[in-house]
Amino acid sequence: ATRTKSADVERADSGIGQMPARKWRNRASETLSSLQAWEAHRPCTDCGERDLPVETDVQNCNQRRADLCEKCHKRRTERKESVLEFVNTEASYGEDLRIIKEEFYLPMQAAGLLSQEQLQGIFSNIQELIDLNENFLEILQEEIDQAFDQGDDDLMTVCIGEIFLEFVNMLPAFQTYCLQQSSSVNMLNALEKEKELLRIFLNVSQNDNTALRRMNLRSFLMAPLQRVTKYPLLLSRIIKATTEYHPDHSSLREAKSRIESHLEHINMKTKQEGNTWTLRSFRQDSKKKREVINIEMRETALKTVGWLREETRFVMEGSLQLAQPPDGQWVKKGSKTLKFQNMQVLLLVNMKRVSESSLESAEPGPVKDAVLVLIRDKNNGKFHLLREPLRLSNCIVSTDPDCDDTFELIEIRREAFVFRDSDRARTHHWFRQIRRYSRELGSWKKRRNALPNIMISTPHTRP
């Protein structure tokens, strides 16, 4: 009996007591209520706000979208629709390009309706546009498929801006096509009046070929112009539905700015050539105007050196001050005695690609050539080359301790130039980049670190 009584006492008193145990249970209940209240008003995973709607459906509560507020839920839906619209319209544009080739170009070529020169005049660089579209669309579709495979139903991991910037070289291809559009249409009109068989072929194709949707050749030839002017609108829709902290936000804005600048550049070129038509105009600002000028300078430089666009890399470009010193005067009296003039300078490098396709993400190969292009801006949209490009394989670049705000470039057996930037740090950056490529190129680089006094006879030695 004594043992039973002590056991009863032991069971009744566990060491906590009835009052502390009741308080413990009440505190646990309060904590659970707090957790449930927090869960009901949990912060939005996108914006951090706590105005989430209360979910009554258990299945919806288990979904990832239940962590979004109403505003962000709507924004994600709009972004997904905008991304899919971008990809789907790119696919439709590619289908129109293939129709141009397979339903018009190839049949006309096989039937001998037009000569190769006439076909080139009408269809311009349509094959280049087809290749670019196929590669661009393939990358876009891979990103979409990968997002869905990883459970990203909202396509938040798809970065259209980054992909667009990787394919920014397709913009000059659009420019080539747009600038030839007026002459292409005029040639087609003249040939259609002249050649009866061509006229019959075009009429029968439009009326009987179901793939053409009763559209004529001229309508299909407008597809590249319509596509390139639609890019800014499509990118704007994605930007509007993309939050600022999204990793693709800045790339989207840069992509939109780049395409608008290229469209303004195309308009400027059409006016210079006397054409009356223009693409869609966009609001001008100083940044876009500067970019249009840069595009024009790059086109001038590429035309001058004659390199392939996909093998060319613009390492540096910008305004530099240039002077051509008399023999020895720069060293004896310093740069204050020199007469400088403002010049636009572009440092171009010709890289040999490891991959045959320029659109594959392959590492560039060794440097084949590097040049400095010196351009004088006439402030009227036209540029004048100061001289032929300076090939760095034939140049020696050096500085003088007494003139650390300048550097000298000596073209072997020809001329010498002194350069400087308004910013001293940028002057040094220009010097390091130019010296790097001048040392990598040329057979003379192996001789005693390519010191200037080894190759040429000068009265002063510069490090």
C-alpha positions, 0 to 999 in steps of 0.5 A: 500500500505504501508503494502504491501511494508513493507511485500515485504521488510520483505520477501526480507530480512530474516535477513541473507542477500543474500551474507551470504545465498549464502555462507551458501548454498555453504558450505552445498554443499561442506560438502555434496560433502565431505561426498560423497567423504568419502563414496566413499573412506570409511575405510575398516572395517577389516584393516582400509585402504581406497582403497575400490573399487567404487561400481556402483551397488546400491544393492552392495552398500547396502550390508555389504561387500561393507565396505571391501577392495578387500584384506579383501573381499578375505580373508573373503571368504577364511576364510569362505571356510576354516571353512566350509571345516573343518566342512564338512571334520569332518562330512565325517570322522564321516560317515566313523567311522559309516560305520566301526561300522555299516557295519563291527563291528556289522555284524561281532559281530552278525554273530559270525565271531570273538570273543569279544577279537578279535573285540576289538583287530581290532577295538580298541577304535572306539566307543570312537572316534565315541562319540567324533566326534558326540559331536565335530561335533554337537558343530561345526554345532550349531556354523555355524547355529547360525552364519547364523541365526544372519546374519553372512554370512562370519562366522566371529563369528565362533571360530574353535580354541576355540571349538577345545581347548574345545575338546582337550581331544579327542587327547589322544583318537587318540593316543590310536587308532594310537598306536594300529593300527599296531597290529590291522592290523596284527591281521586282516591279520592273522584272514583273512587267518585263517577264511574263513567265515571272508574272504568271508564276507569282499570280499562280503562287498567290492564288493556288499555293495554300502555304502563302495564305493568299499573300504575294511576294512583296508582303513576305519581303516586308517580314524582316522590316516588320520584325526588326521594328517589333523587337522594341515593343516586345522587349518593352512588354517584358521589361514592364512585367520584370521586377528591377531585382531580376537578373535579366532586367538590366540586360533587357533595357540594354537590348531595347536601347541597342535595337532602337539605336540601330533603327535610328541608324538605319533611318539616318542611312536611308536619308543619306541615300535619298530614300523617302521611307523610314522605319518606326521612329523613337524618341531621341536622347543623347545616349541613343544619339551617341550610340548611333554615331558609334554604330556608324563609326564601327561600320566605317572601320569594318568597311576599311579593314575588310574583316568579317563581322563575326571575327571582329572584336572592338576592344576599345573605342572613343575620343583621343587627342593625337599629335605628330611630334617633330623629331626629338621635340616631344622628349626634350620639351614635353607634351606641352609643346605639341599641338593636339587634335581630337580624333575618334580612335577604334581598336579592332582585333581580328580573332580566329574562331575555333568553331566554324559557326560564328554563332556558337558559344566557342572561345575565340582563337588566337589573334590574327591581326589588330589595327587602330582606325583613326577617324575625324568626325565632321559633325554631320553624320559623316566620317573621314579617315585620317589615314589607313589603319595602323597595323599594330604588328608594325608598330612599337608602343612606349611611354616616357617617364617625363610625359606620363600623361601621353604615350607614343606609337611609332609605325616602323619606318614611317610615322610617329604619333603621340596619344592622350586622353583627357583622363590620365587613367584612361590614357594608361588603359589605352596604352596597356591595351595597344601595347599588349596587341603590338607585342603579340603580333609581328615577327620582331616581337621576339627580339629582346622584348621588342625594345624600340631602339632595337628595330629603329634608330632614334636619338632617345631610348624609351622604356 
